[in-house]
Amino acid sequence: MSAILKEPGLHFRPMQGDDLSDVMEIERRSYPHPWTRLIFNDCLHAGYCCWVAERQGIIEGYGIISIAAGEAHLLNLCVRPESQHQGIGMKILWHLISIARRHEAEIIFLEVRPTNRPACELYRQAGFNELGTRKDYYPAGDKREDALIFARVL
């Protein structure tokens, strides 16, 4: 008998409407300007690739990509605040990249706030390159914040 305890693995499955309460709770706790439930519903109904990462029945994070005309666009990637810095974000990202490849996407794009340094570092570590900036892309209180545009060839 081994004394080494194995950590329960992360399991990926498609996001469902029943997941939105948990997803919204994570979203609200993670971002100052979270997506609305309507946006998540629209993504599900539009047929975007919406996935959750679960461990022992608890949603640890989620990701959403749209894929069309050989291009994928990462729309949202989020990890439960208390589960961050454990590699879950990178696992979700690689899962979404593999889905984009299966759908024959040749490139994946994303936008990220420059102030979201952990996310910027995650994307750089995953081989994304910074392409440019979208001015005043994100809401930021009574102002707007630019977005950095990243891309990775698949």
MARBABA-544162 format. One record per residue (C-alpha): residue number from 1; chain; x, y, z; residue in three letters. Coordinates in Angstrom, 1 decimal. Layout:
# MARBABA-544162
<site><vextor>NUM</vextor><selum>A</selum><east>X</east><north>Y</north><up>Z</up><mimar>ALA</mimar></site>
...
This chain:
# MARBABA-544162
<site><vextor>1</vextor><selum>A</selum><east>0.0</east><north>0.0</north><up>0.0</up><mimar>MET</mimar></site>
<site><vextor>2</vextor><selum>A</selum><east>1.4</east><north>3.4</north><up>-1.0</up><mimar>SER</mimar></site>
<site><vextor>3</vextor><selum>A</selum><east>1.5</east><north>6.3</north><up>1.5</up><mimar>ALA</mimar></site>
<site><vextor>4</vextor><selum>A</selum><east>1.5</east><north>8.8</north><up>-1.4</up><mimar>ILE</mimar></site>
<site><vextor>5</vextor><selum>A</selum><east>-1.9</east><north>10.5</north><up>-1.9</up><mimar>LEU</mimar></site>
<site><vextor>6</vextor><selum>A</selum><east>-2.9</east><north>11.3</north><up>-5.4</up><mimar>LYS</mimar></site>
<site><vextor>7</vextor><selum>A</selum><east>-4.5</east><north>14.6</north><up>-6.1</up><mimar>GLU</mimar></site>
<site><vextor>8</vextor><selum>A</selum><east>-7.8</east><north>14.2</north><up>-7.9</up><mimar>PRO</mimar></site>
<site><vextor>9</vextor><selum>A</selum><east>-7.5</east><north>15.1</north><up>-11.5</up><mimar>GLY</mimar></site>
<site><vextor>10</vextor><selum>A</selum><east>-9.1</east><north>17.8</north><up>-13.5</up><mimar>LEU</mimar></site>
<site><vextor>11</vextor><selum>A</selum><east>-11.9</east><north>16.7</north><up>-15.7</up><mimar>HIS</mimar></site>
<site><vextor>12</vextor><selum>A</selum><east>-13.1</east><north>18.7</north><up>-18.8</up><mimar>PHE</mimar></site>
<site><vextor>13</vextor><selum>A</selum><east>-16.7</east><north>18.7</north><up>-20.0</up><mimar>ARG</mimar></site>
<site><vextor>14</vextor><selum>A</selum><east>-18.9</east><north>21.0</north><up>-22.1</up><mimar>PRO</mimar></site>
<site><vextor>15</vextor><selum>A</selum><east>-20.5</east><north>23.8</north><up>-20.2</up><mimar>MET</mimar></site>
<site><vextor>16</vextor><selum>A</selum><east>-24.3</east><north>23.5</north><up>-19.7</up><mimar>GLN</mimar></site>
<site><vextor>17</vextor><selum>A</selum><east>-27.0</east><north>25.9</north><up>-18.7</up><mimar>GLY</mimar></site>
<site><vextor>18</vextor><selum>A</selum><east>-27.1</east><north>24.3</north><up>-15.3</up><mimar>ASP</mimar></site>
<site><vextor>19</vextor><selum>A</selum><east>-23.5</east><north>25.4</north><up>-14.7</up><mimar>ASP</mimar></site>
<site><vextor>20</vextor><selum>A</selum><east>-24.2</east><north>29.1</north><up>-15.1</up><mimar>LEU</mimar></site>
<site><vextor>21</vextor><selum>A</selum><east>-24.9</east><north>29.8</north><up>-11.4</up><mimar>SER</mimar></site>
<site><vextor>22</vextor><selum>A</selum><east>-21.4</east><north>28.4</north><up>-10.5</up><mimar>ASP</mimar></site>
<site><vextor>23</vextor><selum>A</selum><east>-19.8</east><north>30.0</north><up>-13.5</up><mimar>VAL</mimar></site>
<site><vextor>24</vextor><selum>A</selum><east>-21.3</east><north>33.4</north><up>-12.6</up><mimar>MET</mimar></site>
<site><vextor>25</vextor><selum>A</selum><east>-20.2</east><north>33.2</north><up>-9.0</up><mimar>GLU</mimar></site>
<site><vextor>26</vextor><selum>A</selum><east>-16.6</east><north>32.5</north><up>-10.2</up><mimar>ILE</mimar></site>
<site><vextor>27</vextor><selum>A</selum><east>-16.8</east><north>35.3</north><up>-12.8</up><mimar>GLU</mimar></site>
<site><vextor>28</vextor><selum>A</selum><east>-18.1</east><north>37.9</north><up>-10.3</up><mimar>ARG</mimar></site>
<site><vextor>29</vextor><selum>A</selum><east>-15.4</east><north>37.0</north><up>-7.8</up><mimar>ARG</mimar></site>
<site><vextor>30</vextor><selum>A</selum><east>-12.7</east><north>37.2</north><up>-10.5</up><mimar>SER</mimar></site>
<site><vextor>31</vextor><selum>A</selum><east>-13.3</east><north>40.3</north><up>-12.5</up><mimar>TYR</mimar></site>
<site><vextor>32</vextor><selum>A</selum><east>-14.2</east><north>43.9</north><up>-11.6</up><mimar>PRO</mimar></site>
<site><vextor>33</vextor><selum>A</selum><east>-16.3</east><north>44.0</north><up>-14.8</up><mimar>HIS</mimar></site>
<site><vextor>34</vextor><selum>A</selum><east>-17.7</east><north>40.4</north><up>-15.1</up><mimar>PRO</mimar></site>
<site><vextor>35</vextor><selum>A</selum><east>-19.6</east><north>39.0</north><up>-18.0</up><mimar>TRP</mimar></site>
<site><vextor>36</vextor><selum>A</selum><east>-23.4</east><north>38.8</north><up>-17.5</up><mimar>THR</mimar></site>
<site><vextor>37</vextor><selum>A</selum><east>-25.4</east><north>35.7</north><up>-17.4</up><mimar>ARG</mimar></site>
<site><vextor>38</vextor><selum>A</selum><east>-26.9</east><north>36.8</north><up>-20.7</up><mimar>LEU</mimar></site>
<site><vextor>39</vextor><selum>A</selum><east>-23.5</east><north>36.8</north><up>-22.4</up><mimar>ILE</mimar></site>
<site><vextor>40</vextor><selum>A</selum><east>-22.8</east><north>33.2</north><up>-21.2</up><mimar>PHE</mimar></site>
<site><vextor>41</vextor><selum>A</selum><east>-26.3</east><north>32.1</north><up>-22.4</up><mimar>ASN</mimar></site>
<site><vextor>42</vextor><selum>A</selum><east>-25.6</east><north>33.7</north><up>-25.8</up><mimar>ASP</mimar></site>
<site><vextor>43</vextor><selum>A</selum><east>-22.3</east><north>31.9</north><up>-26.1</up><mimar>CYS</mimar></site>
<site><vextor>44</vextor><selum>A</selum><east>-24.0</east><north>28.6</north><up>-25.3</up><mimar>LEU</mimar></site>
<site><vextor>45</vextor><selum>A</selum><east>-26.8</east><north>29.2</north><up>-27.7</up><mimar>HIS</mimar></site>
<site><vextor>46</vextor><selum>A</selum><east>-24.5</east><north>30.4</north><up>-30.5</up><mimar>ALA</mimar></site>
<site><vextor>47</vextor><selum>A</selum><east>-22.7</east><north>27.1</north><up>-30.3</up><mimar>GLY</mimar></site>
<site><vextor>48</vextor><selum>A</selum><east>-19.3</east><north>28.4</north><up>-29.1</up><mimar>TYR</mimar></site>
<site><vextor>49</vextor><selum>A</selum><east>-17.0</east><north>25.9</north><up>-27.5</up><mimar>CYS</mimar></site>
<site><vextor>50</vextor><selum>A</selum><east>-17.8</east><north>26.4</north><up>-23.8</up><mimar>CYS</mimar></site>
<site><vextor>51</vextor><selum>A</selum><east>-16.0</east><north>24.1</north><up>-21.4</up><mimar>TRP</mimar></site>
<site><vextor>52</vextor><selum>A</selum><east>-15.7</east><north>23.7</north><up>-17.6</up><mimar>VAL</mimar></site>
<site><vextor>53</vextor><selum>A</selum><east>-12.8</east><north>22.2</north><up>-15.7</up><mimar>ALA</mimar></site>
<site><vextor>54</vextor><selum>A</selum><east>-14.1</east><north>20.2</north><up>-12.7</up><mimar>GLU</mimar></site>
<site><vextor>55</vextor><selum>A</selum><east>-12.4</east><north>18.5</north><up>-9.8</up><mimar>ARG</mimar></site>
<site><vextor>56</vextor><selum>A</selum><east>-14.5</east><north>16.3</north><up>-7.5</up><mimar>GLN</mimar></site>
<site><vextor>57</vextor><selum>A</selum><east>-17.7</east><north>17.9</north><up>-8.9</up><mimar>GLY</mimar></site>
<site><vextor>58</vextor><selum>A</selum><east>-16.5</east><north>21.5</north><up>-8.3</up><mimar>ILE</mimar></site>
<site><vextor>59</vextor><selum>A</selum><east>-16.0</east><north>23.8</north><up>-11.2</up><mimar>ILE</mimar></site>
<site><vextor>60</vextor><selum>A</selum><east>-12.5</east><north>25.1</north><up>-10.9</up><mimar>GLU</mimar></site>
<site><vextor>61</vextor><selum>A</selum><east>-12.5</east><north>27.2</north><up>-14.1</up><mimar>GLY</mimar></site>
<site><vextor>62</vextor><selum>A</selum><east>-13.9</east><north>27.5</north><up>-17.5</up><mimar>TYR</mimar></site>
<site><vextor>63</vextor><selum>A</selum><east>-13.1</east><north>28.7</north><up>-21.0</up><mimar>GLY</mimar></site>
<site><vextor>64</vextor><selum>A</selum><east>-14.9</east><north>29.8</north><up>-24.1</up><mimar>ILE</mimar></site>
<site><vextor>65</vextor><selum>A</selum><east>-13.7</east><north>30.0</north><up>-27.7</up><mimar>ILE</mimar></site>
<site><vextor>66</vextor><selum>A</selum><east>-15.4</east><north>30.7</north><up>-31.0</up><mimar>SER</mimar></site>
<site><vextor>67</vextor><selum>A</selum><east>-14.1</east><north>29.1</north><up>-34.1</up><mimar>ILE</mimar></site>
<site><vextor>68</vextor><selum>A</selum><east>-14.9</east><north>30.2</north><up>-37.7</up><mimar>ALA</mimar></site>
<site><vextor>69</vextor><selum>A</selum><east>-13.1</east><north>30.4</north><up>-41.0</up><mimar>ALA</mimar></site>
<site><vextor>70</vextor><selum>A</selum><east>-9.9</east><north>28.8</north><up>-39.7</up><mimar>GLY</mimar></site>
<site><vextor>71</vextor><selum>A</selum><east>-9.5</east><north>31.2</north><up>-36.8</up><mimar>GLU</mimar></site>
<site><vextor>72</vextor><selum>A</selum><east>-10.3</east><north>30.7</north><up>-33.1</up><mimar>ALA</mimar></site>
<site><vextor>73</vextor><selum>A</selum><east>-10.9</east><north>33.5</north><up>-30.7</up><mimar>HIS</mimar></site>
<site><vextor>74</vextor><selum>A</selum><east>-10.5</east><north>32.9</north><up>-27.0</up><mimar>LEU</mimar></site>
<site><vextor>75</vextor><selum>A</selum><east>-13.3</east><north>34.9</north><up>-25.4</up><mimar>LEU</mimar></site>
<site><vextor>76</vextor><selum>A</selum><east>-13.1</east><north>34.0</north><up>-21.7</up><mimar>ASN</mimar></site>
<site><vextor>77</vextor><selum>A</selum><east>-10.8</east><north>31.9</north><up>-19.5</up><mimar>LEU</mimar></site>
<site><vextor>78</vextor><selum>A</selum><east>-11.2</east><north>32.1</north><up>-15.8</up><mimar>CYS</mimar></site>
<site><vextor>79</vextor><selum>A</selum><east>-10.1</east><north>30.1</north><up>-12.7</up><mimar>VAL</mimar></site>
<site><vextor>80</vextor><selum>A</selum><east>-11.8</east><north>30.1</north><up>-9.3</up><mimar>ARG</mimar></site>
<site><vextor>81</vextor><selum>A</selum><east>-9.8</east><north>32.6</north><up>-7.2</up><mimar>PRO</mimar></site>
<site><vextor>82</vextor><selum>A</selum><east>-8.8</east><north>30.1</north><up>-4.5</up><mimar>GLU</mimar></site>
<site><vextor>83</vextor><selum>A</selum><east>-7.6</east><north>27.7</north><up>-7.2</up><mimar>SER</mimar></site>
<site><vextor>84</vextor><selum>A</selum><east>-5.3</east><north>30.0</north><up>-9.0</up><mimar>GLN</mimar></site>
<site><vextor>85</vextor><selum>A</selum><east>-1.6</east><north>29.5</north><up>-9.2</up><mimar>HIS</mimar></site>
<site><vextor>86</vextor><selum>A</selum><east>-2.0</east><north>25.7</north><up>-9.5</up><mimar>GLN</mimar></site>
<site><vextor>87</vextor><selum>A</selum><east>-1.6</east><north>25.4</north><up>-13.3</up><mimar>GLY</mimar></site>
<site><vextor>88</vextor><selum>A</selum><east>-5.4</east><north>25.1</north><up>-13.9</up><mimar>ILE</mimar></site>
<site><vextor>89</vextor><selum>A</selum><east>-5.5</east><north>28.1</north><up>-16.2</up><mimar>GLY</mimar></site>
<site><vextor>90</vextor><selum>A</selum><east>-2.7</east><north>26.6</north><up>-18.4</up><mimar>MET</mimar></site>
<site><vextor>91</vextor><selum>A</selum><east>-4.6</east><north>23.2</north><up>-18.5</up><mimar>LYS</mimar></site>
<site><vextor>92</vextor><selum>A</selum><east>-7.8</east><north>24.9</north><up>-19.6</up><mimar>ILE</mimar></site>
<site><vextor>93</vextor><selum>A</selum><east>-5.9</east><north>26.9</north><up>-22.2</up><mimar>LEU</mimar></site>
<site><vextor>94</vextor><selum>A</selum><east>-4.2</east><north>23.8</north><up>-23.7</up><mimar>TRP</mimar></site>
<site><vextor>95</vextor><selum>A</selum><east>-7.6</east><north>22.0</north><up>-23.7</up><mimar>HIS</mimar></site>
<site><vextor>96</vextor><selum>A</selum><east>-9.1</east><north>24.9</north><up>-25.7</up><mimar>LEU</mimar></site>
<site><vextor>97</vextor><selum>A</selum><east>-6.1</east><north>25.0</north><up>-28.1</up><mimar>ILE</mimar></site>
<site><vextor>98</vextor><selum>A</selum><east>-6.6</east><north>21.3</north><up>-28.7</up><mimar>SER</mimar></site>
<site><vextor>99</vextor><selum>A</selum><east>-10.3</east><north>21.9</north><up>-29.5</up><mimar>ILE</mimar></site>
<site><vextor>100</vextor><selum>A</selum><east>-9.4</east><north>24.7</north><up>-31.9</up><mimar>ALA</mimar></site>
<site><vextor>101</vextor><selum>A</selum><east>-6.9</east><north>22.4</north><up>-33.7</up><mimar>ARG</mimar></site>
<site><vextor>102</vextor><selum>A</selum><east>-9.6</east><north>19.6</north><up>-34.0</up><mimar>ARG</mimar></site>
<site><vextor>103</vextor><selum>A</selum><east>-11.8</east><north>22.2</north><up>-35.6</up><mimar>HIS</mimar></site>
<site><vextor>104</vextor><selum>A</selum><east>-8.9</east><north>23.0</north><up>-38.0</up><mimar>GLU</mimar></site>
<site><vextor>105</vextor><selum>A</selum><east>-8.3</east><north>26.5</north><up>-36.8</up><mimar>ALA</mimar></site>
<site><vextor>106</vextor><selum>A</selum><east>-4.9</east><north>27.7</north><up>-37.9</up><mimar>GLU</mimar></site>
<site><vextor>107</vextor><selum>A</selum><east>-4.5</east><north>30.6</north><up>-35.4</up><mimar>ILE</mimar></site>
<site><vextor>108</vextor><selum>A</selum><east>-6.0</east><north>31.6</north><up>-32.1</up><mimar>ILE</mimar></site>
<site><vextor>109</vextor><selum>A</selum><east>-6.5</east><north>35.2</north><up>-31.0</up><mimar>PHE</mimar></site>
<site><vextor>110</vextor><selum>A</selum><east>-7.4</east><north>36.8</north><up>-27.7</up><mimar>LEU</mimar></site>
<site><vextor>111</vextor><selum>A</selum><east>-7.7</east><north>40.2</north><up>-26.0</up><mimar>GLU</mimar></site>
<site><vextor>112</vextor><selum>A</selum><east>-6.5</east><north>40.8</north><up>-22.4</up><mimar>VAL</mimar></site>
<site><vextor>113</vextor><selum>A</selum><east>-6.3</east><north>43.8</north><up>-20.1</up><mimar>ARG</mimar></site>
<site><vextor>114</vextor><selum>A</selum><east>-2.6</east><north>44.9</north><up>-19.8</up><mimar>PRO</mimar></site>
<site><vextor>115</vextor><selum>A</selum><east>-3.3</east><north>45.2</north><up>-16.0</up><mimar>THR</mimar></site>
<site><vextor>116</vextor><selum>A</selum><east>-4.1</east><north>41.4</north><up>-15.9</up><mimar>ASN</mimar></site>
<site><vextor>117</vextor><selum>A</selum><east>-0.4</east><north>40.5</north><up>-15.6</up><mimar>ARG</mimar></site>
<site><vextor>118</vextor><selum>A</selum><east>-0.9</east><north>36.9</north><up>-14.6</up><mimar>PRO</mimar></site>
<site><vextor>119</vextor><selum>A</selum><east>-3.0</east><north>36.3</north><up>-17.7</up><mimar>ALA</mimar></site>
<site><vextor>120</vextor><selum>A</selum><east>-0.5</east><north>38.1</north><up>-19.9</up><mimar>CYS</mimar></site>
<site><vextor>121</vextor><selum>A</selum><east>2.3</east><north>35.8</north><up>-18.5</up><mimar>GLU</mimar></site>
<site><vextor>122</vextor><selum>A</selum><east>0.1</east><north>32.7</north><up>-19.0</up><mimar>LEU</mimar></site>
<site><vextor>123</vextor><selum>A</selum><east>-0.4</east><north>33.5</north><up>-22.7</up><mimar>TYR</mimar></site>
<site><vextor>124</vextor><selum>A</selum><east>3.3</east><north>34.3</north><up>-23.2</up><mimar>ARG</mimar></site>
<site><vextor>125</vextor><selum>A</selum><east>4.3</east><north>31.0</north><up>-21.6</up><mimar>GLN</mimar></site>
<site><vextor>126</vextor><selum>A</selum><east>1.8</east><north>29.2</north><up>-23.9</up><mimar>ALA</mimar></site>
<site><vextor>127</vextor><selum>A</selum><east>3.5</east><north>30.7</north><up>-27.0</up><mimar>GLY</mimar></site>
<site><vextor>128</vextor><selum>A</selum><east>1.2</east><north>33.6</north><up>-27.7</up><mimar>PHE</mimar></site>
<site><vextor>129</vextor><selum>A</selum><east>2.7</east><north>36.7</north><up>-29.2</up><mimar>ASN</mimar></site>
<site><vextor>130</vextor><selum>A</selum><east>1.5</east><north>40.3</north><up>-28.6</up><mimar>GLU</mimar></site>
<site><vextor>131</vextor><selum>A</selum><east>0.3</east><north>41.8</north><up>-31.9</up><mimar>LEU</mimar></site>
<site><vextor>132</vextor><selum>A</selum><east>-1.0</east><north>45.2</north><up>-30.9</up><mimar>GLY</mimar></site>
<site><vextor>133</vextor><selum>A</selum><east>-3.5</east><north>47.2</north><up>-28.9</up><mimar>THR</mimar></site>
<site><vextor>134</vextor><selum>A</selum><east>-7.3</east><north>47.9</north><up>-29.1</up><mimar>ARG</mimar></site>
<site><vextor>135</vextor><selum>A</selum><east>-7.8</east><north>51.3</north><up>-27.6</up><mimar>LYS</mimar></site>
<site><vextor>136</vextor><selum>A</selum><east>-10.5</east><north>51.8</north><up>-25.0</up><mimar>ASP</mimar></site>
<site><vextor>137</vextor><selum>A</selum><east>-11.7</east><north>48.2</north><up>-25.4</up><mimar>TYR</mimar></site>
<site><vextor>138</vextor><selum>A</selum><east>-12.7</east><north>47.3</north><up>-21.8</up><mimar>TYR</mimar></site>
<site><vextor>139</vextor><selum>A</selum><east>-14.9</east><north>49.1</north><up>-19.3</up><mimar>PRO</mimar></site>
<site><vextor>140</vextor><selum>A</selum><east>-12.9</east><north>50.4</north><up>-16.3</up><mimar>ALA</mimar></site>
<site><vextor>141</vextor><selum>A</selum><east>-15.2</east><north>52.3</north><up>-14.0</up><mimar>GLY</mimar></site>
<site><vextor>142</vextor><selum>A</selum><east>-15.8</east><north>55.8</north><up>-15.5</up><mimar>ASP</mimar></site>
<site><vextor>143</vextor><selum>A</selum><east>-13.0</east><north>55.2</north><up>-18.0</up><mimar>LYS</mimar></site>
<site><vextor>144</vextor><selum>A</selum><east>-12.0</east><north>52.6</north><up>-20.6</up><mimar>ARG</mimar></site>
<site><vextor>145</vextor><selum>A</selum><east>-8.9</east><north>50.4</north><up>-20.6</up><mimar>GLU</mimar></site>
<site><vextor>146</vextor><selum>A</selum><east>-7.0</east><north>49.2</north><up>-23.7</up><mimar>ASP</mimar></site>
<site><vextor>147</vextor><selum>A</selum><east>-6.7</east><north>45.6</north><up>-24.6</up><mimar>ALA</mimar></site>
<site><vextor>148</vextor><selum>A</selum><east>-3.6</east><north>43.8</north><up>-25.7</up><mimar>LEU</mimar></site>
<site><vextor>149</vextor><selum>A</selum><east>-4.1</east><north>41.6</north><up>-28.7</up><mimar>ILE</mimar></site>
<site><vextor>150</vextor><selum>A</selum><east>-2.3</east><north>38.2</north><up>-28.6</up><mimar>PHE</mimar></site>
<site><vextor>151</vextor><selum>A</selum><east>-2.2</east><north>35.4</north><up>-31.2</up><mimar>ALA</mimar></site>
<site><vextor>152</vextor><selum>A</selum><east>-0.7</east><north>32.0</north><up>-31.5</up><mimar>ARG</mimar></site>
<site><vextor>153</vextor><selum>A</selum><east>-0.3</east><north>29.9</north><up>-34.7</up><mimar>VAL</mimar></site>
<site><vextor>154</vextor><selum>A</selum><east>-1.7</east><north>26.5</north><up>-34.3</up><mimar>LEU</mimar></site>
